[in-house]
Amino acid sequence: MKQQSKKEKNFDTVAFFRSVKEKMANATEGMSLQEEREYWRLLREGKITLH
């Protein structure tokens, strides 16, 4: 059986989504449920962005 070599990736999907998850958690930390819902609505509508 022939061994396949792994391609070098230009983009690490797992690392990207982990960083997004951490940014969202930091942004919503300490918010009430209503504040979080408003935050997610604004984020979906593109009125705010993750930094």
Secondary structure by P-SEA (a helix, b strand, c coil): cbbbbbccccccaaaaaaaaaaaaaaaaccccaaaaaaaaaaaaacccccc
